[in-house]
Amino acid sequence: MKFNTKTIHGGQHNIDPAYNSVMPPIYQTTTYGQSSPGEHKGFEYSRSGNPTRAALERSIASIENGDYGLAFSSGLAAIDAVLKLLKPGDEVISTSDLYGGSYRIFTRIYEDFGIKFHFVGMENVANIEKFINENTKLVWVETPTNPMMNIIDIKAAAAITQKHNLLLAVDNTFATPYLQTPLDLGADIIMHSATKYLGGHSDVVMGSLVVNDKSLAQKLYFIQNASGAVPGPQDCFLVLRGIKTLHLRVQRHCENGRAVAHFLKSNSNVDKVYWPGFEDHPNHQIAKKQMSDYGGMVSFTTKEGTLESAINVVSRVKIFTLAESLGGVESLAGHPASMTHASIPKKDREKTGVVDSLIRLSVGIEDIDDLIADLAQALE
């Protein structure tokens, strides 16, 4: 089954034996009747499992070419579950340029529990090996990174983690499985903020994990049930609905993202543009190899290079909405230094390029002429 078919049919079997409904029903129930103690039809309590959630988990696993999918109440809840595989004294090597919420949970919560984190520029994956020791257990990768759009070679990173018997987790939120499938490149765990492109309509908050290893899946299922950070059936239904148009939406996101990136690069009021589709992007060839297209996320700095100039631009947009988040059908503009990455100390974020004049765009699926006209007037 090819990807476009998987988004609609992948993992969706025996959804509704009662009435054969085309869409999975929303099982809005807490508990399930049992014929005798321990005898039930596969579900006993909705924290442990719910038929609507199970349908979503099968769908996400299918589109990522994985065997096991798990849904969580947010992307950070999914990250939290992965970190609960670790114990005090363990060490993690992470991408240096990453989502501010990931950085916050790493440094503000799990460091207090005795987990040590190394933030490493992974554009050259050889840098990973410099930080591996007997305590290293996990390598955490974002690619493309948020918000600098750096590209990390997943296959090369997997060769290193396999050599040292480490887990490799890839945050695939920006790319989605439409553009890349990290399990096929050697990753052990895929994480999504399903709030973003998988849901696709800015109306649900959710996270997910996908793995192939049965033992690893069982550990994560235990954490999911024991910790209880699970999504409700209504949210699961919304993400299932979003996945069914994922291939169509991301195709348009990519088309519009390409046009916006080229417009910005030619605009005299713009300094640098960060988009992996440019041939002069540092790891363009790796992006070309491991991705089928370059996505709808574009970041850029203003020519003036000041906080005031960036605020002026994001405050003037009319079709783009100044807001947190990304991956919805509507176009969003954000200021990472004061919004998504505000939890990262200024000196640390500026080392990775997240300067005060940086603007991040989530390019939606509107008419491209309207989007470019909006950016043009905001940049004047």
Secondary structure, 3 states (H helix, E strand, C coil): CCHHHHHHHCCCCCCCCCCCCCCCCCCCCCECCCCECCECCCCCECCCCCHHHHHHHHHHHHHCCCCEEEEECCHHHHHHHHHCCCCCCCEEEEECCCCHHHHHHHHHHHHHHCCEEEEECCCCCHHHHCCCCCCEEEEEEECCCCCCCCCCCHHHHHHHHHHCCCEEEEECCCCHHHHCCHHHHCCCEEEEECCCCCCCCCCCCCEEEEECCHHHHHHHHHHHHHHCCCCCHHHHHHHHHHHCCHHHHHHHHHHHHHHHHHHHHCCCCEEEEECCCCCCCCCHHHHHHHCCCCCCEEEEEECCCCHHHHHHHHHHCCCCEECCCCCCCCCEEECCCCCCCCCCCHHHHHHCCCCCCEEEEECCCCCHHHHHHHHHHHHC
